Amino acid sequence: MSYDLQAVIADEAALRVAARVLPTARLASIGQGLSLMPMTDALFDTVTDGSGAGALGFRRLPGGFEKTLADWSAGGPVAYVEAEYFGGAGEQRAAVWDGGTIAFPPLHVDEDQPFPPAGSPISQALRRLGAVAGEGEDEFTAVGLHRHRHNEAWLA
């Protein structure tokens, strides 16, 4: 089985306001008052400045979009996350902007690396957004990111 996610995650109300100026943006409510905006092809094409993906070590972060994320974070933390898994092996990347700057620098864990003691990159980013894990779970599961396995499924 595979898992594929590239998305912006932030407070639901704040992300809804940010999405108003992006006609191709779609939001999905996740747990604990957070929403995610999957990085669809249409959204990527809308927000890229043409300088190419791969900024900050991400595979699918549109060129120049880190400036938009910094702007959105003026009202509270905003994360950009990526996860790619197939057959249990994969990788995660995450970063958080807050107050107009990167507050949680990009963290990448490759498929041959264990998660650090603080948790997966996405769980650490979610923690910065205020997510709280319950007993026996991490923040990834606590907010429900396990519910769908692909970006498109969040929009169905």
Backbone torsions as a table, in degrees:
resi	resn	phi	psi	omega
1	MET	NA	150.1	179.7
2	SER	-115.9	161.2	175.3
3	TYR	-140.1	131.6	-175.3
4	ASP	-143.8	118.5	-179.9
5	LEU	-142.8	130.4	168.7
6	GLN	-136.4	117.4	-173.5
7	ALA	-160.3	158.2	168.0
8	VAL	-93.5	136.7	177.1
9	ILE	-129.7	134.0	179.4
10	ALA	-161.4	178.2	173.7
11	ASP	-52.6	135.5	-174.4
12	GLU	-56.1	-48.2	-178.3
13	ALA	-65.2	-43.0	-179.6
14	ALA	-65.0	-41.1	-179.3
15	LEU	-69.4	-34.0	177.2
16	ARG	-62.6	-41.7	177.9
17	VAL	-63.7	-46.0	-179.7
18	ALA	-61.9	-37.6	-176.1
19	ALA	-72.2	-18.0	-177.8
20	ARG	-58.3	-30.7	-178.0
21	VAL	-90.3	2.2	-179.2
22	LEU	-120.6	96.3	-176.1
23	PRO	-61.9	-20.7	-179.8
24	THR	-91.8	-4.5	-179.2
25	ALA	-77.6	138.3	175.1
26	ARG	-127.7	140.8	-178.4
27	LEU	-115.3	149.6	174.3
28	ALA	-131.7	128.4	178.1
29	SER	-74.6	132.8	172.7
30	ILE	-116.2	-164.4	-175.7
31	GLY	-81.3	167.1	171.7
32	GLN	60.1	35.4	175.8
33	GLY	77.0	12.6	-179.9
34	LEU	-104.2	154.6	172.9
35	SER	-130.1	159.0	174.3
36	LEU	-124.3	149.2	177.8
37	MET	-117.8	98.8	-179.5
38	PRO	-61.6	141.0	178.4
39	MET	-83.9	82.1	177.8
40	THR	-75.7	167.0	176.4
41	ASP	-59.5	-42.6	-179.5
42	ALA	-63.1	-43.6	178.9
43	LEU	-65.9	-43.4	178.4
44	PHE	-53.9	-49.0	-178.8
45	ASP	-63.6	-32.5	-179.4
46	THR	-72.0	-39.8	-171.3
47	VAL	-98.9	-12.1	-178.2
48	THR	-71.6	146.9	174.3
49	ASP	-95.9	5.2	177.4
50	GLY	89.1	-1.3	-177.5
51	SER	-81.1	-1.6	176.4
52	GLY	96.8	156.2	179.8
53	ALA	-81.6	177.5	176.1
54	GLY	99.1	4.3	178.8
55	ALA	-62.3	142.8	176.7
56	LEU	58.9	20.1	178.5
57	GLY	87.3	0.7	177.1
58	PHE	-82.6	149.8	-179.9
59	ARG	-84.9	-28.3	-171.7
60	ARG	-128.5	19.1	175.5
61	LEU	-79.3	118.1	-177.5
62	PRO	-59.9	144.8	177.5
63	GLY	-54.9	128.7	178.3
64	GLY	81.2	-7.5	-175.5
65	PHE	-70.5	-20.7	177.6
66	GLU	-61.9	-30.1	175.7
67	LYS	-66.7	-41.4	176.9
68	THR	-62.3	-45.0	178.9
69	LEU	-61.2	-39.8	177.0
70	ALA	-62.7	-43.1	178.7
71	ASP	-62.7	-45.3	-180.0
72	TRP	-62.3	-30.0	-175.3
73	SER	-76.6	-2.2	177.3
74	ALA	-59.6	-28.4	-179.4
75	GLY	-99.0	2.4	-179.6
76	GLY	150.4	167.8	-173.9
77	PRO	-65.2	143.6	179.5
78	VAL	-134.7	130.5	179.8
79	ALA	-111.8	148.8	166.7
80	TYR	-118.7	128.3	-175.4
81	VAL	-130.9	150.1	173.2
82	GLU	-139.0	138.5	174.3
83	ALA	-143.1	135.4	177.4
84	GLU	-138.9	120.4	179.8
85	TYR	-136.5	147.5	171.9
86	PHE	-148.4	123.7	179.9
87	GLY	61.0	30.7	177.9
88	GLY	88.8	-13.8	178.4
89	ALA	-103.7	141.7	178.6
90	GLY	175.3	-160.4	-176.3
91	GLU	-147.9	160.2	177.1
92	GLN	-135.3	148.6	173.6
93	ARG	-138.1	146.8	176.5
94	ALA	-159.5	149.8	173.2
95	ALA	-148.9	155.4	178.8
96	VAL	-131.3	133.7	173.1
97	TRP	-105.5	142.8	176.7
98	ASP	-152.7	134.6	179.7
99	GLY	63.7	26.5	176.9
100	GLY	89.6	-0.5	179.9
101	THR	-136.1	168.4	176.4
102	ILE	-73.0	118.2	179.9
103	ALA	-97.5	-25.3	178.1
104	PHE	-131.8	97.4	-175.6
105	PRO	-57.5	154.5	-178.1
106	PRO	-52.1	128.1	176.9
107	LEU	-117.4	131.0	-177.9
108	HIS	-127.8	129.4	172.6
109	VAL	-120.8	115.8	-177.9
110	ASP	-80.1	167.9	-174.3
111	GLU	-62.4	-23.4	-179.2
112	ASP	-97.8	9.4	-179.5
113	GLN	-112.5	142.1	173.8
114	PRO	-77.9	157.5	173.9
115	PHE	-66.5	145.5	176.8
116	PRO	-67.1	165.4	179.9
117	PRO	-55.2	-28.5	-179.8
118	ALA	-75.1	-8.5	179.3
119	GLY	110.8	179.6	-179.2
120	SER	-65.8	158.8	177.1
121	PRO	-54.9	-42.4	-178.1
122	ILE	-68.9	-41.5	177.8
123	SER	-62.1	-40.3	178.2
124	GLN	-64.0	-41.2	178.0
125	ALA	-64.3	-43.8	179.2
126	LEU	-61.6	-37.3	176.8
127	ARG	-60.3	-39.9	178.0
128	ARG	-65.3	-24.5	178.2
129	LEU	-87.4	-2.8	177.8
130	GLY	102.7	3.4	178.5
131	ALA	-67.3	144.3	-179.4
132	VAL	-125.2	128.8	178.4
133	ALA	-89.1	143.2	175.1
134	GLY	-88.2	-179.0	179.2
135	GLU	-60.2	127.6	175.6
136	GLY	77.3	14.9	177.4
137	GLU	-139.3	165.2	173.3
138	ASP	-107.8	177.2	-177.8
139	GLU	-64.9	-33.6	177.7
140	PHE	-55.1	-48.7	179.7
141	THR	-74.6	-39.0	-177.1
142	ALA	-58.4	-35.6	179.7
143	VAL	-92.2	-4.3	174.6
144	GLY	91.5	20.1	-179.6
145	LEU	-68.6	-10.8	177.9
146	HIS	-82.2	-8.9	-174.6
147	ARG	-65.8	-32.6	-179.9
148	HIS	-127.9	146.2	-174.0
149	ARG	-99.3	-9.7	-177.6
150	HIS	-142.9	151.5	-179.1
151	ASN	-48.5	-49.1	-173.8
152	GLU	-61.6	-31.5	-177.9
153	ALA	-64.3	-27.3	179.2
154	TRP	-68.6	-20.6	-176.0
155	LEU	-98.0	-7.5	-177.4
156	ALA	-76.5	NA	NA
